[in-house]
Amino acid sequence: MCFHSKQSKDAQTLENRFKVKVKKNVLFQSDYFNGFTYPKTPIISNINPTEIDNYNWGLIPSWAKDKSIQQFTLNAKIETLNEKPSFKNNIKNRCLVIADGYFEWQWLDPKGKNKQKYLITLTSEEPFAFAGIWSESIDINTGELIKTYSIITTEANDLMAEIHNNKKRMPIILNNDNELLWLNGEDYNLFKKPEINLSANKV
């Protein structure tokens, strides 16, 4: 799964890498995003593919009565995207969730009482994009329009199955060639087995 990430690159690096502009007043840098605080993080959406914007982590479907659903929507399994009520109406709302690393914990005993934390990055240490879907909803208390997202996950590859050894899942990290395909609405089933070179380091 993916509940903790980071994005430490500067604006110029992101603009050069993704061929976009960082929108004014957007928060794009943090050494640690904790998904369970539902932070604003940098994304590129299919409705505005030329800018890096901020959406809140933890998708709130338009029908949700409050924000409590976010604790269950930080991630979305690609295998059940078309089945889960929170996600199935947002499959065509695509986004690139920008990061340069994420954190995972390896269980060192059967019950997970002892764990080893790892930082997962590209072997090149360049910024990358998780596959994401997004939603818009109205805060019933303030009337504010809220834009939120989920990171799509899939079965772990060999490296991540060894590290995320309790659930054996991983986020879908898009490579340079298929980022636009994802953003432009290509069949999500084609992204189940991402080809990406990852590095894992104990932290």
N, C-alpha and C positions, 0 to 999 in steps of 0.2 A: 504494500500500500504506500501512500505518500501523504504524510501529515506534517512534515517539517522540511523546509527548504531554505535556500538562500539565493540571493542575487547581488553580487558584490561588484559587478562591472560598472564602469562609468557610462554616462549618457552617450558619449561619442562612440564608444565601443559597441554599444547596443545598436545605435543608428547605423553604423557601418555593417554590422553583422546581419541585421534584418532588413536593411534598406528602407527604413522608416524614420520618423521624427518622434522624439519624446515629447508628448503633449505638455504644455505649460502647467506647472504646479503638480505634476504627477510624481508620486513616490515610487522610486524604482530600485533603491539600494537598501539592502539589509543583510547582515551576516546571519540572521536567523528569523525566518517566518514560522511561527507556530500556528498551524491551521486551526487549532481549537480556540484561538482568539479572533478568528474570522477576519484576518487583516486585509487591508487593501494591498494588492500586489500588481506588478506590471503585466499587462496582457496586450495582445493584438487581436482584435475581433474581426469577424467577417463583414461586419457592417461599417467598419472604419479601418481597413487594412493598411493604411499609410501612417498610422500613429500608434504609439505606445500609450495606453490609458491605464487607469486603475479600476479593477473590479474587486469585490470582496470574495474571499475564498469561502466556499460553502454555499452551494446553489440553493436559492429560494425559488421554488416554482411559483408561478403567478397565482395559483389557487391557495397557497399556504396562508394560514391565519396569522402566523407570527414567525419569528426568526428561529424558534427552537429546532426546527427541522435541519438547520445547518450542521448540527453535530453528526448527522447521518449522511450528509451529502458532500463532504470534502472530496471524496473519491466516488467514481462510478465505474462499475465493472463493465467492460466492453461486451462481455458475453450476454448481459441482461439489460443492455441499454434500452432495447425496444419493449421491455416488459415492465420496468419499474415506473410507477406513476410520476415520480419526481423528475425523471429524465426523458421519457419517451417523446414528450412534446417539444423537447429542446434539442433533439438530435441534429437538426440542421443549423442550430445556433453554435457555430464553431469558433474556437479561439485558440491562440497560442499562448500558453502560460510560460512566461520567460523566467529562466533561472540559470544558475551556473553550478548548482549542486543540490542534493537533498540528503537527508539523514535517515538511516535505517538501523535497527537494533537486531543483532543476532542473539538468539537464545542459547545460553551455555549450559542449560539444564532443562529437563523435560517440562517444567512448569514456568520457565521464564523468570525465575527469581534472580538469576544472575544473567546480565546481558552485556554485550559489547556493542558500543556505538560506532557506526561507520559513516563516513562522508563519501557519497557516491558522486562522481563527476565524469565528464567525458575524459578520455585519455589525453585529449588535446587541451583540456581545461578551458575551452571556449564556452561562451554562453550557449544555451540551447532552449528548445521549446517543448514543454509537455503538451500532449493533445488534451484539449479541454472543450467543454460545452458551457454555455452561459444562459442566463435567464434575466428577465426584468420583472420586478414586482414593486408594488406601492406599499410603503410603510403605513399601516392603518392609523398609527398614532400621530405621525408627522406629515403625511402626504408626500414624503420624499420618494423619488424614483430610485430604486436600489438595483444595481447591476451586480450579479454574483456568478460564480462559476464552480464547476467540479473538474478535477483532474481524472482522466480516464486511465484505468488500470487493466492489466492483462496478466497472463501466467508468467511467472518469473523465468528468465533465461538461466543458464547454468550458473553464472556468477551470482545472480540475485537469489536463486534457490538455496545456495549455500549460506548466504547472509540472512535473508528474510526466511529463515528455515522453519518458522511456525506456520505461516500462511502461504508462503511461496508465491507472492504477488509482486508486481512492480508497476510503476507508472509507465505509460507509453511515452517514450522520448522520440520525437520526430527527427529524422535526419534532414539535411539541407534540401534534399531532392523532393521530399514529400510534405514539407510544411505547407506549401501552397495548395497541394492536393487536399490535405485535411481542411484547410481554411475554406476552400471552395466547394466543400460538400461531397467529396468522393465517398463512396461506400465505406462505412466505418469498419466493416469486416476485413477490409484489405490491410488494416493496420494492427492486427492482432499479434503479429510476431515482428516487432521492430528490429531492424538491423542497425545496431549502434555499438560503438566501442566504449565500454565503461571502465572506470578505475574505482577501486574501493580502498579507502584508507581508514585505519582505526583512529578515533579521536577521543 
